């Protein structure tokens, strides 16, 4: 089976979410920022932070001129703060080497810090309307169900070819790509697909009687008690203080397992998100001074 372009685009025209990075006038850089933020993070959490970020740093050069500490503070509670560090590095390269303009081709985008295969294709497609296949977990799921009749599908080297074969050979290809992603995010969802409102009249999975996944679904990754949670608590203290803090201020945030706390702090230092001053205090990267 295939995906009916007309059915999908008609539905998208009626049902698309009003996301700020999809609006007219949004620049390639601002779309790139949204893609960094949306990695493993729900839209609802990204929306206000993206808006504030774009208002403050609308261009790569503006972002690059900010301190690492300011960038980490602005990242707030989005999680995975290494993304903020990589975005800052990416902004500096674009400002210095690309005339403050985000490159429009996948190959050049892939050379930038923090940009992998998905993000490079997403920026080329959504910002520059290039006909390139864009595959995330939502797209992969829709293709697995509609085309191949499977409940879901693991990542595969075939993914790009599968999606490329579905793309229209005209100017509608970028809209088709975002519509396919939107369908997976809002209708053809992983846990409770809303097949009754699906705009596609033909679906191999539905025709096969909704066969279950061949492998059990992975349980959502827990957060409570993980090193990620401890890292976040340590960063919260440093975000709240513009001056370096004593080690004691960090020690009190996690008394349950002091070895885990020490491990989390060490990892923040290794990742370059936190630095230690000459007198032994701690600060966000770029804010420690000479101690």
C-alpha positions as CSV (number, residue, x, y, z in Angstrom):
1,X,0.0,0.0,0.0
2,X,1.0,3.7,-0.2
3,X,-0.1,6.9,1.5
4,X,-2.7,8.9,-0.4
5,X,-1.2,12.4,-0.9
6,X,-4.6,14.1,-1.3
7,X,-6.2,12.5,1.7
8,X,-3.2,13.3,3.9
9,X,-2.8,16.9,2.8
10,X,-6.5,17.7,3.0
11,X,-6.5,16.4,6.6
12,X,-3.4,18.4,7.5
13,X,-4.9,21.6,6.1
14,X,-7.8,21.1,8.5
15,X,-6.2,19.5,11.6
16,X,-2.6,20.8,11.9
17,X,-1.6,22.1,15.2
18,X,-0.7,25.8,15.4
19,X,2.9,25.5,16.4
20,X,4.9,28.7,16.4
21,X,7.9,27.4,14.5
22,X,5.6,26.5,11.6
23,X,4.3,30.0,11.1
24,X,5.2,32.3,8.2
25,X,8.3,34.4,8.7
26,X,10.0,31.9,11.0
27,X,13.7,31.7,9.9
28,X,15.8,28.6,9.2
29,X,17.7,29.3,12.4
30,X,14.6,29.5,14.5
31,X,13.4,26.2,13.0
32,X,16.8,24.7,13.7
33,X,16.4,25.8,17.4
34,X,13.0,24.1,17.6
35,X,14.5,20.9,16.3
36,X,17.2,20.9,18.9
37,X,14.6,21.5,21.6
38,X,12.1,19.0,20.4
39,X,14.5,16.1,20.7
40,X,13.0,13.8,23.3
41,X,10.9,16.7,24.7
42,X,7.1,17.3,24.3
43,X,5.8,20.2,22.3
44,X,4.1,21.7,25.3
45,X,7.3,22.1,27.2
46,X,9.2,23.4,24.2
47,X,6.7,26.1,23.1
48,X,7.3,28.8,25.8
49,X,11.0,28.3,26.0
50,X,11.4,28.4,22.3
51,X,9.4,31.7,22.2
52,X,11.6,33.3,24.9
53,X,14.8,32.0,23.2
54,X,13.8,33.5,19.8
55,X,12.8,36.8,21.3
56,X,16.2,37.0,23.0
57,X,18.5,35.5,20.4
58,X,16.8,35.6,17.0
59,X,19.9,34.8,15.0
60,X,22.9,32.4,15.2
61,X,25.3,35.4,15.9
62,X,23.1,36.6,18.8
63,X,23.1,33.1,20.3
64,X,26.8,32.7,19.8
65,X,27.5,36.0,21.6
66,X,25.6,34.9,24.7
67,X,27.6,33.2,27.5
68,X,27.4,29.5,27.9
69,X,25.9,30.1,31.4
70,X,23.1,32.3,29.9
71,X,22.3,29.6,27.3
72,X,22.1,26.9,30.0
73,X,19.8,29.1,32.1
74,X,17.6,29.8,29.1
75,X,17.3,26.1,28.4
76,X,15.6,25.8,31.7
77,X,13.7,22.5,32.3
78,X,13.9,21.1,28.8
79,X,16.3,18.4,30.0
80,X,19.3,16.8,28.3
81,X,21.3,20.1,28.7
82,X,24.1,18.9,26.5
83,X,21.8,19.9,23.6
84,X,22.0,23.5,24.8
85,X,25.8,23.4,24.7
86,X,25.8,21.9,21.2
87,X,23.3,24.5,20.0
88,X,25.5,27.2,21.3
89,X,28.5,25.6,19.5
90,X,26.4,25.3,16.3
91,X,25.4,28.9,16.5
92,X,29.1,29.9,16.7
93,X,30.0,27.9,13.6
94,X,27.1,29.2,11.6
95,X,27.9,32.8,12.6
96,X,31.6,32.5,11.8
97,X,31.7,30.2,8.8
98,X,28.4,30.6,7.1
99,X,27.6,34.3,7.2
100,X,25.1,33.9,10.0
101,X,22.9,31.8,7.6
102,X,21.9,28.2,8.2
103,X,23.1,26.1,5.3
104,X,20.3,24.7,3.1
105,X,21.8,21.3,2.1
106,X,21.9,18.1,4.2
107,X,25.6,17.4,3.6
108,X,26.7,20.8,5.0
109,X,24.2,20.7,7.8
110,X,25.6,17.4,8.9
111,X,29.0,19.0,9.5
112,X,27.6,21.3,12.2
113,X,27.9,20.6,15.9
114,X,24.9,18.7,17.4
115,X,23.2,18.0,14.0
116,X,22.6,14.4,13.0
117,X,20.8,12.8,10.2
118,X,17.2,13.6,11.3
119,X,17.9,17.2,12.2
120,X,19.8,17.9,9.0
121,X,16.9,16.6,6.9
122,X,14.3,18.3,9.0
123,X,15.9,21.7,8.5
124,X,16.5,21.2,4.8
125,X,12.8,20.2,4.4
126,X,10.9,22.4,6.8
127,X,13.1,25.6,6.5
128,X,14.1,25.4,2.8
129,X,11.4,23.1,1.4
130,X,13.8,20.6,0.0
131,X,12.4,17.3,-1.2
132,X,14.3,15.1,1.3
133,X,12.9,12.2,3.4
134,X,12.5,13.1,7.0
135,X,12.1,10.1,9.4
136,X,11.3,10.3,13.1
137,X,9.6,7.8,15.3
138,X,6.2,9.1,14.3
139,X,6.9,8.8,10.6
140,X,8.4,5.4,11.0
141,X,5.3,4.2,12.8
142,X,2.9,5.5,10.2
143,X,4.9,3.9,7.4
144,X,5.1,0.6,9.3
145,X,1.3,0.5,9.7
146,X,0.0,2.0,6.5
147,X,2.5,0.6,4.1
148,X,3.8,-2.6,5.7
149,X,0.9,-3.7,7.9
150,X,3.0,-3.8,11.1
151,X,2.1,-2.2,14.5
152,X,5.5,-0.6,14.6
153,X,9.0,-0.9,13.2
154,X,12.5,-0.5,14.6
155,X,14.8,2.0,13.0
156,X,16.3,0.6,9.8
157,X,18.5,1.6,7.0
158,X,15.4,1.2,4.8
159,X,13.6,4.0,6.5
160,X,14.8,6.8,4.3
161,X,14.2,4.8,1.1
162,X,10.7,3.9,2.3
163,X,9.7,7.5,2.9
164,X,11.5,8.8,-0.2
165,X,9.3,6.5,-2.3
166,X,6.2,8.0,-0.7
167,X,7.1,11.7,-1.3
168,X,5.3,13.5,-4.1
169,X,7.6,14.7,-6.9
170,X,6.5,18.3,-6.7
171,X,6.4,21.3,-4.4
172,X,4.0,19.5,-2.0
173,X,6.7,17.1,-0.8
174,X,7.7,19.2,2.3
175,X,4.1,19.7,3.3
176,X,3.6,15.9,2.9
177,X,6.6,15.3,5.2
178,X,5.3,17.4,8.0
179,X,1.8,16.1,7.5
180,X,3.0,12.5,7.8
181,X,4.8,13.5,11.0
182,X,1.7,15.2,12.4
183,X,-0.4,12.2,11.7
184,X,1.9,10.0,13.7
185,X,2.0,12.5,16.5
186,X,-1.7,13.1,16.9
187,X,-3.7,10.3,15.3
188,X,-1.5,7.2,14.6
189,X,0.0,7.3,18.0
190,X,2.0,4.5,19.6
191,X,-0.2,3.5,22.5
192,X,-3.8,4.5,21.6
193,X,-4.1,5.1,17.8
194,X,-7.3,6.9,16.8
195,X,-8.0,4.8,13.8
196,X,-11.6,6.0,13.7
197,X,-10.6,9.6,12.8
198,X,-7.6,8.6,10.5
199,X,-7.9,10.5,7.2
200,X,-6.3,7.6,5.2
201,X,-8.8,5.2,3.7
202,X,-6.3,2.5,3.0
203,X,-4.1,1.1,5.8
204,X,-2.4,-2.3,5.6
205,X,-2.4,-2.6,9.4
206,X,-6.1,-2.0,9.6
207,X,-6.8,-4.3,6.7
208,X,-4.8,-7.1,8.5
209,X,-6.9,-6.8,11.6
210,X,-4.4,-4.7,13.7
211,X,-1.8,-7.4,14.3
212,X,0.2,-6.7,17.5
213,X,3.8,-5.7,17.5
214,X,6.3,-8.5,17.1
215,X,8.3,-7.3,20.0
216,X,6.8,-5.9,23.3
217,X,6.8,-2.1,23.6
218,X,9.5,-0.7,25.7
219,X,8.5,0.7,29.0
220,X,8.9,4.5,29.2
221,X,12.2,5.5,30.6
222,X,11.9,6.3,34.3
223,X,13.2,9.6,35.5
224,X,12.9,9.5,39.3
225,X,16.0,8.5,41.0
226,X,18.2,8.5,37.9
227,X,21.5,10.3,37.3
228,X,19.5,12.6,35.0
229,X,17.3,13.7,37.9
230,X,20.3,14.4,40.1
231,X,22.1,16.3,37.3
232,X,19.0,18.4,36.9
233,X,18.9,19.2,40.6
234,X,22.5,20.2,40.7
235,X,22.0,22.5,37.6
236,X,19.0,24.0,39.3
237,X,21.2,25.3,42.1
238,X,23.7,26.8,39.7
239,X,21.1,28.4,37.5
240,X,19.7,30.1,40.5
241,X,23.1,31.6,41.4
242,X,25.0,34.0,39.3
243,X,28.1,33.6,41.5
244,X,29.9,30.4,42.1
245,X,28.6,28.3,45.0
246,X,30.3,26.2,47.7
247,X,30.2,22.5,47.4
248,X,27.9,22.3,50.4
249,X,25.2,24.0,48.4
250,X,25.3,21.2,45.9
251,X,25.7,18.4,48.4
252,X,22.3,19.0,50.1
253,X,20.3,18.6,46.9
254,X,20.7,14.8,46.9
255,X,21.4,13.0,50.2
256,X,19.8,9.7,49.2
257,X,22.9,8.4,47.5
258,X,26.0,10.5,47.9
259,X,28.0,8.4,45.5
260,X,25.4,9.0,42.8
261,X,25.4,12.7,43.6
262,X,29.2,12.8,43.2
263,X,29.0,10.8,40.0
264,X,26.4,13.2,38.6
265,X,28.5,16.3,39.4
266,X,31.6,14.7,37.9
267,X,29.6,14.0,34.7
268,X,28.5,17.7,34.5
269,X,32.1,18.7,34.8
270,X,33.2,16.3,32.1
271,X,30.4,17.4,29.8
272,X,31.5,21.0,30.1
273,X,28.2,22.2,31.6
274,X,29.7,23.0,35.0
275,X,33.1,24.3,36.0
276,X,35.1,24.5,39.2
277,X,36.8,27.7,40.3
278,X,40.3,27.9,41.6
279,X,39.0,28.1,45.2
280,X,36.9,25.0,44.8
281,X,33.5,26.5,44.2
282,X,31.2,25.5,41.3
283,X,29.4,27.5,38.6
284,X,27.7,27.1,35.2
285,X,30.2,26.9,32.3
286,X,31.7,30.2,31.5
287,X,30.6,31.8,34.8
288,X,33.3,30.6,37.1
289,X,35.9,33.3,36.3
290,X,39.3,32.9,37.7
291,X,38.1,31.9,41.1
